[in-house]
Amino acid sequence: MSFALRTLALLSLAQPAAASTLHTIFSFGGAPKLGSAPVGQIVGDSAGHLYGITNDSTAGGGAVYKLSPPAAGSTWTGTALYQFVVGRVGVIPSPGLAGNPGRFFAATDANSYGENYGCGSVFSLSLANAATATPISRLNTAPGSGCYPDGPVNVAANGEVFAIAGNGGSAEGGFGAIMRFRPPGAGRPHWSQQTIYSFTGKADGFYPQQPMLLSASGALYGTALASSNGEAYPTPLFRLAPPAPGQKTWNFSLIYQFPASECADGVGQLIEGPPGTIIGPCSDNLGSGGDQPGNIFTLTIPASSNAPWTRKVLWTFTGGADGGHPQTAVTLDAAGNVYGTTSQGNGTIFRLTPPAPGQTAWTETTLWNFSGSDGSMPSSPLLLTGAGTLIGTTYRGGQGDAGTVFELTP
């Protein structure tokens, strides 16, 4: 099927904006201590509190915030749990929190401003009594470690923390690295750091810039900006599997390479889909008419280790009513629906509905079009609540154009 005919077929399954309602939970323009420009993964707790990171604050380097749900007849309230300033765990926080409200983990891109800004740090934030931030590692002090970690970091069930860095590593050229941090334990009074993979800048890629997926099997999945694979420079998608029993080396494998026609400007954060699949967004791809507004895809793990992974596009965005340029990780519900956001214009919130029995095409429904006053530039994966609502952030818009936290009822 030609690109034009395929686009027409997809358009026929695009639905107009549904009768959804959006409520702005919080606008950062009225709370300068909490910062502005919220980014990355947000976390909720059982009491309904929300936690996240802003990129900019009155202290200069961003903040970790807590939003508390309203009592009867009141509004949400915000608290600055921690502000990023020089001399603590670093400044310019990487997007998003990981862990749980008892103890969060995150990263910063720099240790200070100016000429000697360092490589950043990975740190923990304890909320017991007063919020206390403690560096796990200041990356500029560890030989061979990565530089400029991208968040959110990954936290394993055994307490280990994994981070991907856009520069550094032990390979000549400093093309990036994946690091493992082990908590204190028997014979280890402090956190230990290990570089478990250094990118070479060849077929494995260079300058990884997206957070990783830590799968249920313990394997890490992620992408790099591009790879030196001939002249095409495709985007590589890798898997880094834990060492086999009795071994110490993590096992790196290149599982897919995206040509520009499938993804031109980098793959977004991946999630695990139905068993044997991973799902991700691609913000841009190249078509016969030039730049195209991206897609949502799945990759299926092959039954045999020698067989290739299979890619399938769930939805190709048109840049029209369905929006375009998805950048944040998608969210799944129990029925298999896929929820996400796009960044074109002020941005949209969408739902992809699985094919009906006997059909193959997914259906796209635009749930919300942001206007600017209610938010602009969605900037976090959507958090699906037990009530079936979706909570997320916008980088801009709202009061003072400082960003918002919203709740959408589909």
C-alpha positions as CSV (number, residue, x, y, z in Angstrom):
1,M,0.0,0.0,0.0
2,S,1.4,3.4,-0.9
3,F,2.1,6.0,1.8
4,A,-0.8,8.2,0.6
5,L,-3.3,5.3,0.6
6,R,-2.1,4.1,4.0
7,T,-2.6,7.6,5.4
8,L,-6.1,7.8,4.1
9,A,-6.9,4.5,5.7
10,L,-5.6,5.7,9.0
11,L,-7.5,8.9,8.7
12,S,-10.8,7.0,8.3
13,L,-10.2,5.6,11.8
14,A,-9.4,8.9,13.5
15,Q,-12.1,10.1,15.8
16,P,-12.8,13.7,16.8
17,A,-12.2,15.1,20.2
18,A,-14.3,13.1,22.7
19,A,-16.5,14.6,25.4
20,S,-13.7,14.6,27.9
21,T,-13.2,17.0,30.8
22,L,-9.9,18.5,31.9
23,H,-9.3,20.0,35.3
24,T,-6.2,22.0,36.1
25,I,-5.0,20.6,39.4
26,F,-2.2,23.1,39.9
27,S,-0.6,26.0,38.1
28,F,3.0,26.7,38.9
29,G,2.8,30.4,38.1
30,G,1.3,31.1,41.5
31,A,3.9,29.2,43.5
32,P,7.4,30.5,42.8
33,K,9.2,28.3,45.4
34,L,7.9,25.2,43.6
35,G,9.6,26.3,40.4
36,S,8.2,26.2,36.9
37,A,8.3,24.0,33.8
38,P,7.5,20.6,35.3
39,V,9.1,17.7,33.4
40,G,9.3,13.9,33.5
41,Q,7.6,11.1,35.4
42,I,5.3,12.0,38.3
43,V,4.6,9.6,41.2
44,G,1.5,9.3,43.3
45,D,0.9,7.7,46.7
46,S,-2.1,5.9,48.3
47,A,-3.2,9.2,49.9
48,G,-3.5,10.9,46.6
49,H,-0.4,13.1,46.8
50,L,1.6,13.8,43.7
51,Y,5.3,14.2,43.4
52,G,7.4,15.6,40.6
53,I,10.3,17.8,39.4
54,T,10.4,21.2,37.9
55,N,13.3,22.5,35.8
56,D,13.4,26.0,37.0
57,S,12.8,27.7,40.4
58,T,13.6,30.9,42.3
59,A,16.7,29.1,43.7
60,G,17.9,28.7,40.1
61,G,18.1,25.0,39.5
62,G,14.7,23.4,39.8
63,A,12.8,21.7,42.7
64,V,11.1,18.5,43.8
65,Y,7.5,19.3,44.6
66,K,4.6,17.7,46.4
67,L,0.9,18.4,45.6
68,S,-1.7,17.5,48.3
69,P,-5.3,16.9,47.3
70,P,-7.9,19.4,48.5
71,A,-10.0,19.0,51.6
72,A,-13.8,19.6,51.1
73,G,-14.3,23.0,49.4
74,S,-10.6,23.8,49.0
75,T,-8.0,23.6,46.3
76,W,-4.8,21.5,45.8
77,T,-1.8,22.8,47.7
78,G,1.9,22.6,46.8
79,T,5.0,22.2,48.9
80,A,8.6,22.5,47.8
81,L,10.3,19.4,49.2
82,Y,13.8,20.2,47.9
83,Q,15.4,22.9,45.8
84,F,18.4,22.2,43.6
85,V,21.2,24.6,44.5
86,V,25.0,24.5,44.1
87,G,26.8,22.7,46.9
88,R,24.2,19.9,47.4
89,V,23.4,17.1,45.0
90,G,23.7,19.3,41.9
91,V,21.6,21.5,39.6
92,I,19.6,21.1,36.4
93,P,17.7,18.0,37.4
94,S,17.0,15.3,34.9
95,P,13.3,14.8,34.2
96,G,11.3,12.6,36.5
97,L,11.3,10.8,39.8
98,A,11.7,7.0,40.4
99,G,11.1,4.9,43.5
100,N,8.3,5.5,46.0
101,P,7.3,8.4,48.2
102,G,9.3,6.9,51.1
103,R,12.5,7.3,49.1
104,F,12.9,8.8,45.6
105,F,15.8,8.5,43.3
106,A,16.7,11.0,40.6
107,A,19.7,12.6,38.8
108,T,21.2,16.0,38.0
109,D,23.0,17.1,34.8
110,A,25.6,19.3,36.5
111,N,27.2,19.9,39.9
112,S,27.4,23.7,39.5
113,Y,27.1,26.5,37.1
114,G,30.0,28.1,35.1
115,E,33.1,26.7,33.7
116,N,33.6,23.7,36.2
117,Y,30.1,22.4,36.1
118,G,31.0,18.7,36.4
119,C,29.1,15.7,35.1
120,G,26.1,15.7,37.5
121,S,25.1,13.2,40.1
122,V,22.6,10.4,41.0
123,F,21.0,10.9,44.4
124,S,18.3,9.7,46.8
125,L,15.7,11.8,48.5
126,S,14.3,10.6,51.8
127,L,11.0,12.1,52.9
128,A,11.3,10.8,56.5
129,N,10.8,13.8,58.8
130,A,12.4,16.5,56.7
131,A,13.3,15.8,53.0
132,T,17.0,14.9,52.8
133,A,18.9,14.5,49.6
134,T,22.0,12.3,49.6
135,P,24.3,11.8,46.6
136,I,24.8,8.2,45.6
137,S,27.6,9.3,43.3
138,R,29.0,12.5,42.0
139,L,29.8,11.3,38.5
140,N,32.7,13.6,37.8
141,T,34.7,11.8,40.5
142,A,34.3,8.3,39.2
143,P,36.8,7.3,36.5
144,G,35.1,5.9,33.4
145,S,31.7,6.8,34.6
146,G,29.0,8.4,32.5
147,C,28.4,12.1,32.3
148,Y,25.0,14.0,32.2
149,P,22.6,11.3,33.3
150,D,19.2,11.3,31.7
151,G,16.2,10.6,34.0
152,P,14.3,9.1,35.4
153,V,16.7,6.6,36.7
154,N,15.6,2.9,37.1
155,V,15.1,1.3,40.5
156,A,15.1,-2.5,40.7
157,A,13.2,-4.6,43.3
158,N,16.5,-5.4,45.1
159,G,17.2,-1.7,45.5
160,E,19.8,-1.3,42.8
161,V,19.7,1.8,40.7
162,F,20.5,2.1,37.0
163,A,21.2,5.3,35.0
164,I,22.0,6.1,31.4
165,A,24.3,9.0,30.6
166,G,24.6,10.9,27.3
167,N,28.4,11.3,27.5
168,G,31.4,9.7,29.2
169,G,32.1,6.0,29.7
170,S,35.3,4.1,29.1
171,A,35.3,4.0,25.3
172,E,37.5,6.5,23.5
173,G,35.4,9.5,22.5
174,G,33.0,9.3,25.5
175,F,29.9,8.3,23.6
176,G,27.8,7.5,26.7
177,A,27.4,4.8,29.4
178,I,25.0,2.7,31.4
179,M,25.8,2.7,35.2
180,R,24.7,0.4,38.0
181,F,24.6,1.5,41.6
182,R,24.4,-1.1,44.4
183,P,23.1,0.0,47.9
184,P,25.2,-0.6,51.0
185,G,25.2,-4.2,52.1
186,A,27.5,-6.9,53.3
187,G,31.1,-5.7,52.9
188,R,29.8,-2.4,51.2
189,P,29.5,0.5,53.7
190,H,28.6,2.9,50.9
191,W,26.9,2.8,47.5
192,S,29.1,1.2,44.8
193,Q,29.1,2.3,41.2
194,Q,29.9,0.2,38.1
195,T,29.8,1.1,34.5
196,I,28.2,-2.0,32.9
197,Y,28.3,-0.7,29.3
198,S,30.1,2.0,27.4
199,F,28.9,3.0,24.0
200,T,31.5,2.9,21.2
201,G,29.8,5.3,18.8
202,K,29.6,2.6,16.1
203,A,26.7,0.3,15.4
204,D,25.7,0.4,19.1
205,G,25.1,4.1,18.9
206,F,26.3,7.3,20.5
207,Y,24.9,9.9,23.0
208,P,21.9,8.0,24.5
209,Q,19.4,10.7,25.4
210,Q,16.2,8.9,26.5
211,P,15.4,7.1,29.8
212,M,15.7,3.3,29.9
213,L,13.1,0.7,30.4
214,L,13.8,-1.8,33.2
215,S,11.8,-4.9,32.2
216,A,10.3,-7.5,34.5
217,S,13.1,-9.9,33.5
218,G,15.7,-7.5,34.7
219,A,16.9,-6.5,31.2
220,L,17.4,-2.9,30.3
221,Y,16.1,-1.5,27.0
222,G,16.9,1.9,25.5
223,T,18.0,3.9,22.5
224,A,20.8,6.1,21.4
225,L,20.7,9.3,19.3
226,A,22.0,7.5,16.2
227,S,24.7,5.0,15.1
228,S,27.6,5.1,12.7
229,N,26.3,2.3,10.6
230,G,27.3,3.3,7.1
231,E,25.9,6.6,5.9
232,A,22.3,6.1,7.0
233,Y,22.9,6.7,10.8
234,P,19.8,4.7,12.0
235,T,18.6,5.0,15.5
236,P,19.7,1.9,17.5
237,L,17.5,0.1,20.1
238,F,19.4,-2.1,22.5
239,R,18.9,-4.6,25.2
240,L,21.4,-5.0,28.1
241,A,20.7,-8.3,29.9
242,P,22.0,-9.3,33.4
243,P,25.0,-11.6,33.5
244,A,24.4,-15.3,33.0
245,P,24.8,-17.5,36.1
246,G,28.4,-17.6,37.1
247,Q,29.3,-14.6,34.9
248,K,30.0,-10.9,35.6
249,T,29.6,-9.2,32.3
250,W,26.2,-7.7,31.2
251,N,25.2,-8.8,27.7
252,F,24.6,-6.1,25.2
253,S,22.6,-6.8,22.0
254,L,21.4,-4.5,19.2
255,I,17.8,-5.6,18.7
256,Y,16.5,-3.1,16.1
257,Q,17.7,-0.1,14.0
258,F,15.2,2.5,12.9
259,P,15.8,4.0,9.5
260,A,14.8,7.6,9.1
261,S,11.6,6.5,7.3
262,E,10.5,4.9,10.6
263,C,12.0,7.3,13.1
264,A,14.3,10.2,12.3
265,D,14.8,12.2,15.5
266,G,15.1,9.6,18.2
267,V,12.8,7.1,19.8
268,G,11.0,8.2,23.0
269,Q,10.8,6.3,26.3
270,L,9.8,2.7,26.0
271,I,7.3,0.7,28.2
272,E,6.4,-3.0,28.4
273,G,3.3,-3.9,26.6
274,P,1.4,-7.2,26.4
275,P,3.8,-10.2,27.2
276,G,6.6,-10.3,24.7
277,T,6.2,-6.7,23.4
278,I,7.5,-3.2,24.1
279,I,5.8,0.0,23.0
280,G,7.3,3.4,22.3
281,P,6.7,6.8,20.5
282,C,8.6,8.2,17.6
283,S,8.4,12.0,17.4
284,D,9.4,12.4,13.7
285,N,9.9,10.2,10.7
286,L,10.8,11.0,7.0
287,G,8.2,10.4,4.3
288,S,8.1,11.2,0.6
289,G,7.1,14.8,1.5
290,G,9.8,15.3,4.1
291,D,9.3,15.4,7.9
292,Q,6.3,13.5,9.2
293,P,4.7,13.9,12.6
294,G,5.6,10.5,14.1
295,N,4.0,7.3,15.2
296,I,3.4,4.9,18.1
297,F,4.9,1.4,17.5
298,T,5.4,-2.0,19.1
299,L,8.3,-4.4,18.9
300,T,7.7,-8.1,19.4
301,I,10.3,-10.3,21.0
302,P,11.1,-13.2,18.6
303,A,10.6,-16.8,19.6
304,S,14.1,-17.6,18.5
305,S,17.2,-15.7,19.6
306,N,18.4,-15.7,15.9
307,A,15.1,-14.3,14.6
308,P,14.6,-10.5,14.1
309,W,12.3,-8.4,16.2
310,T,9.1,-7.5,14.5
311,R,8.0,-3.8,14.4
312,K,4.3,-2.8,14.0
313,V,2.9,0.7,13.8
314,L,-0.2,1.2,15.9
315,W,-0.8,4.7,14.7
316,T,0.8,7.1,12.3
317,F,0.0,10.8,13.2
318,T,-1.2,13.1,10.5
319,G,-0.5,16.4,12.1
320,G,-4.2,17.3,11.8
321,A,-6.9,16.7,14.4
322,D,-5.0,13.8,15.8
323,G,-2.0,15.9,16.6
324,G,1.6,15.1,16.0
325,H,5.1,14.5,17.4
326,P,4.6,12.2,20.4
327,Q,7.5,12.5,22.9
328,T,6.5,11.1,26.2
329,A,6.0,7.4,27.2
330,V,2.6,6.0,26.6
331,T,0.3,4.4,29.3
332,L,-1.7,1.3,29.1
333,D,-5.0,0.4,30.8
334,A,-6.4,-3.1,31.6
335,A,-8.4,-3.1,28.4
336,G,-5.3,-2.7,26.3
337,N,-6.0,1.0,25.4
338,V,-2.9,3.1,24.8
339,Y,-2.9,6.7,26.2
340,G,-0.4,9.4,25.4
341,T,0.3,13.0,24.4
342,T,1.6,14.9,21.4
343,S,3.5,18.1,21.3
344,Q,2.4,19.8,18.1
345,G,0.9,23.2,18.7
346,N,-0.1,23.4,22.4
347,G,-0.4,19.6,22.4
348,T,-3.1,16.9,22.6
349,I,-4.0,13.9,24.7
350,F,-5.0,10.8,22.7
351,R,-6.3,7.2,23.1
352,L,-5.5,4.3,20.8
353,T,-8.2,1.6,21.0
354,P,-7.2,-2.0,19.9
355,P,-8.8,-3.5,16.8
356,A,-12.2,-5.0,17.1
357,P,-12.4,-8.8,16.7
358,G,-11.5,-9.8,13.2
359,Q,-10.1,-6.4,12.4
360,T,-6.5,-5.2,12.3
361,A,-6.6,-1.4,12.5
362,W,-6.3,0.6,15.7
363,T,-8.6,3.6,16.3
364,E,-7.3,7.0,17.5
365,T,-9.4,9.3,19.6
366,T,-8.3,12.8,20.4
367,L,-9.4,13.3,24.0
368,W,-8.2,16.8,24.5
369,N,-6.6,19.8,22.6
370,F,-4.7,22.1,24.9
371,S,-5.3,25.8,24.3
372,G,-2.4,27.3,26.3
373,S,-4.5,28.7,29.1
374,D,-5.1,25.1,30.3
375,G,-1.6,24.1,29.6
376,S,0.9,23.8,26.7
377,M,3.6,21.2,25.8
378,P,2.6,18.0,27.7
379,S,5.8,16.9,29.5
380,S,5.2,13.7,31.4
381,P,3.9,10.2,30.9
382,L,0.2,10.0,31.9
383,L,-0.6,8.6,35.4
384,L,-3.7,6.3,35.3
385,T,-5.6,6.6,38.5
386,G,-7.8,3.9,40.1
387,A,-10.8,6.1,39.1
388,G,-9.9,5.8,35.5
389,T,-8.7,9.4,35.2
390,L,-5.4,10.5,33.7
391,I,-2.9,12.9,35.5
392,G,-0.1,14.6,33.7
393,T,1.9,17.8,33.4
394,T,2.5,20.5,30.8
395,Y,5.8,22.3,30.5
396,R,4.2,25.6,29.7
397,G,0.8,27.3,29.8
398,G,-1.5,28.1,32.7
399,Q,-0.9,31.0,35.1
400,G,2.3,32.9,34.1
401,D,3.0,30.3,31.4
402,A,4.9,28.4,34.1
403,G,3.3,25.0,33.5
404,T,0.5,22.9,35.0
405,V,-0.6,19.6,36.5
406,F,-3.9,18.4,35.1
407,E,-6.4,15.6,35.5
408,L,-8.4,14.4,32.5
409,T,-11.6,12.4,32.7
410,P,-11.9,10.5,29.4
